[in-house]
Amino acid sequence: MVGKYKVITLCGSTKFKDAFMEAQKRLTLEGNIVISVGMFGHSGDDEVWTEGTKAMLDDMHKRKIDMADEIYVINVGGYIGESTKSEISYAQRTGKAVRFLEE
């Protein structure tokens, strides 16, 4: 499996931390380079946020999408929030493939 690796950026609500971690592990073992979120704001990491943190993280995640071949959406129970909708739209506009945990 050594060779060219697809780069996948995970997107989705950070309230699904366990699903993020499971997808990261599975996709990595399938031979992909996986880029994930830097923190889980909806899972307890939001206590370190200051004014402007969300805007910075949202912009940073778009740069992670820029580096990827595709995005993988963590949409547990079909849930897709506003930030994730924006990321999906951005990925589509920039020609990235979009896959979903749940169809």
C-alpha positions in Angstrom: 0.0 0.0 0.0 3.0 2.3 -0.1 2.7 4.9 -2.8 0.5 7.9 -3.6 -1.9 8.6 -0.8 -5.2 10.4 -1.2 -5.6 13.4 1.2 -9.0 13.6 2.9 -10.2 16.4 5.1 -12.9 15.5 7.7 -15.8 17.9 8.0 -18.8 17.9 10.3 -20.1 19.0 13.6 -17.5 18.7 16.4 -20.2 17.4 18.7 -19.5 14.0 16.9 -16.0 13.6 18.4 -16.2 9.8 18.6 -17.3 9.6 15.0 -14.5 11.9 13.9 -11.9 9.7 15.7 -13.3 6.5 14.3 -13.4 7.9 10.7 -9.9 9.2 11.1 -8.6 5.8 12.2 -10.5 3.9 9.5 -9.6 6.2 6.6 -5.9 6.2 7.7 -5.8 2.4 7.8 -7.3 2.4 4.3 -4.2 4.2 3.1 -5.3 7.9 3.2 -3.7 11.0 4.7 -6.4 12.4 7.0 -6.7 16.1 8.0 -9.1 16.7 10.9 -10.3 19.5 13.1 -7.9 21.0 15.5 -10.3 21.0 18.4 -13.8 19.9 19.3 -15.6 23.0 20.3 -19.0 21.3 20.8 -17.4 18.6 22.8 -15.8 20.7 25.5 -12.9 22.5 23.8 -14.8 25.8 23.6 -13.6 27.0 27.0 -10.4 28.2 25.3 -12.1 30.3 22.6 -11.7 34.0 22.5 -13.4 36.6 20.3 -12.5 35.7 16.7 -11.6 32.0 17.4 -14.6 30.6 15.4 -13.9 32.8 12.4 -10.2 31.8 12.4 -11.1 28.0 12.8 -13.7 28.2 10.0 -11.1 29.9 7.7 -8.4 27.5 8.7 -10.7 24.5 7.8 -11.2 25.9 4.3 -7.4 25.9 3.9 -7.4 22.3 5.0 -10.0 21.6 2.3 -7.7 23.3 -0.2 -4.9 20.8 0.7 -7.2 17.8 0.2 -8.3 15.7 -2.7 -11.7 15.2 -1.1 -13.7 15.9 2.0 -15.5 13.3 4.1 -18.5 14.6 6.0 -19.2 13.2 9.4 -23.0 13.5 9.3 -24.2 11.3 12.2 -28.0 10.8 11.9 -27.9 12.9 8.7 -27.1 16.1 10.7 -25.3 18.8 8.7 -25.0 22.2 10.4 -24.5 25.6 8.8 -20.7 25.5 9.0 -20.5 22.1 7.5 -22.9 23.2 4.7 -20.5 26.0 4.0 -17.6 23.6 3.8 -19.4 21.3 1.5 -20.3 24.2 -0.8 -16.7 25.4 -0.7 -15.4 21.9 -1.5 -17.8 21.6 -4.5 -16.9 25.0 -5.8 -13.2 24.1 -5.7 -13.7 20.8 -7.5 -13.2 18.5 -4.5 -15.0 15.2 -4.2 -17.5 15.0 -1.3 -18.3 11.7 0.5 -20.5 11.2 3.5 -20.5 8.9 6.5 -24.2 8.5 6.1 -26.0 8.8 2.8 
